[in-house]
Amino acid sequence: MAVVLNTYLNITLPLLTFIRLLCTLCCVIILHGIYWFTITNYGNTSAIQRSPWSVSLLTTMMSAVMTIVRLSVLTVVIRHTSDIFDRVFLTRVYKLYRAKPVLSPAIVLLIVLVALLSLADLGGAIAITVTFFQSIKLLGLTSIENLFTAMFSVGIAADVILTAMLCATLHRSRSGLQRTDSVINLLIMYTIRTGAIPCGCAIATLIAFVCSPESMIYAPFYVQTANCG
């Protein structure tokens, strides 16, 4: 994820370092959870009912990574305030559309919608983390199941809208020159790939969770959502 952001968006070093740190922490947390379930509690079937600190914290960490990449609400409201937020996907969409003669209300609405959906995703993740730390129980909580479903749904919606906006913006930027249009085609394919893969993992997570929330079969898909883009 950090390599993609560095090569494609040329982000500043502080933000790149912060994203790399978050991705590294996500990997550490995931490895701790795997070790806790498969090594420390091997053969202990009751262990799946408890939530170690790593599993409790995972949703917030992963949602934070995806939210940082997905948007910068501050630059939508206050433009050019901080260069560190100038390199996020949502701001790039805003700037590309702003370069047109008219920034239509529909585009502004979509940008705000993506921002709100991303914040809702992060808020749901934080609520899940707080609930896990308070209850310790990992399965069988109706409120957690509802929060998971809502979090996955708003995250998928934000990714789909954002990817569609980026592709539409690039498509409208065609100049008619073969070399330029070829580069734009590559960028469109790149955008679809980096948007579709995490979105596909999120959809698979949502389907698996809705079908069998007690089995944790959704976990292998979920741990990929913040790292496979």
C-alpha positions in Angstrom: 0.0 0.0 0.0 2.7 2.5 0.9 4.7 1.7 -2.2 1.7 2.3 -4.4 1.0 5.6 -2.7 4.6 6.6 -3.0 5.0 5.8 -6.7 1.6 6.9 -8.0 0.8 9.8 -5.8 4.3 11.0 -4.8 3.1 11.7 -1.3 5.2 13.5 1.3 7.7 11.5 3.4 5.8 12.0 6.8 2.6 10.6 5.4 4.4 7.8 3.6 6.2 6.9 6.9 2.9 7.1 8.9 1.1 4.8 6.4 4.0 2.3 6.4 3.9 2.3 10.2 0.2 1.6 10.3 0.5 -1.2 7.7 3.3 -2.7 9.7 1.3 -2.5 12.9 -1.6 -4.2 11.1 0.7 -7.1 10.1 2.0 -7.4 13.7 -1.5 -7.4 15.1 -2.6 -10.0 12.6 0.4 -12.2 13.3 -0.3 -11.9 17.1 -3.9 -13.0 16.6 -2.9 -16.0 14.5 -0.3 -17.0 17.0 -2.7 -16.6 19.9 -5.4 -18.8 18.2 -3.2 -21.4 16.5 -0.2 -21.8 18.9 -1.0 -20.5 22.3 -4.5 -21.9 22.4 -4.0 -24.8 20.0 -6.7 -27.4 20.7 -8.6 -25.0 23.0 -12.0 -24.7 21.3 -13.2 -22.2 23.9 -10.5 -19.8 22.8 -12.5 -18.7 19.8 -15.0 -17.2 22.2 -12.5 -14.8 23.6 -11.0 -11.7 22.0 -7.3 -11.0 22.5 -6.1 -7.4 22.5 -4.8 -7.8 18.9 -8.2 -8.9 17.5 -9.9 -6.1 19.4 -7.6 -3.5 18.0 -7.4 -4.9 14.4 -10.6 -3.3 13.1 -9.6 0.2 14.1 -6.1 -0.1 12.7 -7.2 -1.4 9.4 -10.0 1.1 9.0 -7.6 3.9 9.9 -5.3 2.8 7.0 -8.1 2.7 4.5 -9.6 6.0 5.7 -6.3 7.8 5.4 -5.8 6.5 1.8 -9.5 7.1 0.9 -10.0 10.7 1.9 -8.9 13.9 3.5 -11.9 15.7 4.7 -9.9 18.7 5.7 -8.8 19.5 2.2 -12.4 19.2 0.9 -13.5 21.9 3.4 -10.2 24.0 3.6 -8.2 23.8 0.5 -4.4 24.0 0.4 -4.2 24.0 4.2 -1.7 21.2 4.5 0.4 19.5 1.9 0.3 16.3 3.8 -3.4 15.8 3.0 -2.8 17.0 -0.6 -1.9 13.5 -1.8 -4.8 11.4 -0.8 -7.1 9.8 -3.4 -10.2 11.9 -2.5 -8.3 15.2 -2.8 -6.9 14.2 -6.2 -10.5 13.5 -7.4 -11.5 16.9 -6.1 -8.6 18.7 -7.8 -9.2 16.9 -11.1 -12.8 17.9 -11.2 -12.1 21.4 -9.9 -9.8 21.9 -12.9 -12.9 21.7 -15.1 -14.8 25.0 -15.8 -17.5 24.1 -13.4 -17.4 21.9 -10.3 -21.0 20.6 -10.4 -23.0 20.2 -7.2 -23.3 16.5 -8.0 -19.5 16.0 -7.9 -19.3 18.0 -4.6 -22.1 15.8 -3.2 -20.2 12.6 -4.2 -17.0 13.8 -2.7 -18.7 14.7 0.6 -20.6 11.3 0.5 -17.3 9.4 0.2 -15.9 11.4 3.1 -18.9 10.7 5.3 -18.9 7.0 4.3 -15.2 6.7 5.2 -15.7 8.4 8.5 -18.7 6.1 9.2 -16.4 3.2 8.4 -13.8 4.4 10.9 -16.4 5.2 13.5 -17.9 1.7 13.2 -14.4 0.2 13.6 -13.7 2.2 16.7 -17.1 1.2 18.2 -16.3 -2.5 17.5 -12.9 -2.2 19.2 -14.4 -0.5 22.3 -17.1 -3.2 22.5 -14.5 -6.0 22.2 -12.4 -4.5 25.0 -15.4 -4.1 27.2 -17.0 -7.5 26.7 -14.0 -9.7 25.8 -16.4 -12.1 24.2 -15.6 -12.5 20.5 -18.7 -14.2 19.1 -22.5 -14.0 19.7 -22.8 -10.3 20.2 -25.7 -9.0 18.1 -24.6 -5.4 18.3 -21.1 -6.4 17.0 -22.7 -8.3 14.1 -24.7 -5.2 13.1 -21.7 -3.0 13.4 -19.6 -5.3 11.3 -22.3 -5.4 8.6 -22.7 -1.6 8.6 -18.9 -1.0 8.5 -18.4 -3.4 5.6 -21.3 -1.9 3.7 -20.3 1.8 4.0 -16.6 0.9 3.2 -17.6 -1.0 0.0 -19.9 1.9 -1.0 -17.1 4.5 -0.5 -14.6 2.4 -2.5 -17.0 1.9 -5.4 -17.9 5.5 -5.6 -14.3 6.7 -5.4 -13.1 4.2 -8.0 -15.8 5.2 -10.4 -15.1 8.9 -9.9 -11.4 8.4 -10.6 -12.1 6.4 -13.7 -14.6 8.9 -15.0 -12.1 11.8 -14.3 -9.4 10.0 -16.2 -11.7 9.2 -19.1 -12.7 12.8 -19.4 -9.1 13.8 -19.6 -8.5 12.1 -22.9 -6.8 14.5 -25.4 -7.1 12.5 -28.6 -3.4 11.9 -28.8 -2.5 8.2 -29.0 0.4 8.3 -26.6 -1.5 10.4 -24.0 -4.6 8.3 -24.3 -2.5 5.1 -23.9 -1.1 6.5 -20.6 -4.7 7.3 -19.5 -5.8 3.8 -20.3 -3.1 2.4 -18.2 -4.0 4.7 -15.3 -7.7 3.7 -15.6 -6.7 0.0 -15.5 -4.4 0.7 -12.5 -7.2 2.6 -10.7 -9.7 -0.2 -11.3 -7.2 -2.8 -10.0 -6.2 -0.9 -6.9 -9.9 -0.2 -6.2 -11.5 -3.5 -7.2 -9.2 -5.8 -5.3 -9.8 -4.3 -1.8 -13.4 -3.9 -2.7 -13.7 -7.5 -3.8 -12.1 -8.6 -0.5 -14.6 -6.4 1.4 -17.5 -7.9 -0.5 -16.3 -11.4 0.1 -15.9 -10.6 3.8 -19.4 -9.2 4.0 -20.9 -12.2 2.2 -19.0 -14.7 4.4 -19.9 -12.8 7.6 -23.6 -12.6 6.8 -23.7 -16.3 5.8 -21.7 -17.5 8.8 -20.8 -14.9 11.5 -20.0 -17.5 14.1 -17.5 -19.5 12.1 -15.0 -16.6 11.4 -14.7 -17.8 7.9 -14.7 -14.2 6.9 -11.4 -13.5 8.7 -9.0 -14.5 5.8 -10.8 -12.1 3.5 -11.0 -9.3 6.0 -7.3 -9.2 6.9 -6.6 -8.5 3.2 -8.8 -5.4 2.7 -6.3 -2.9 3.9 -3.2 -4.4 2.4 -4.1 -5.9 -1.0 -4.5 -2.6 -2.9 
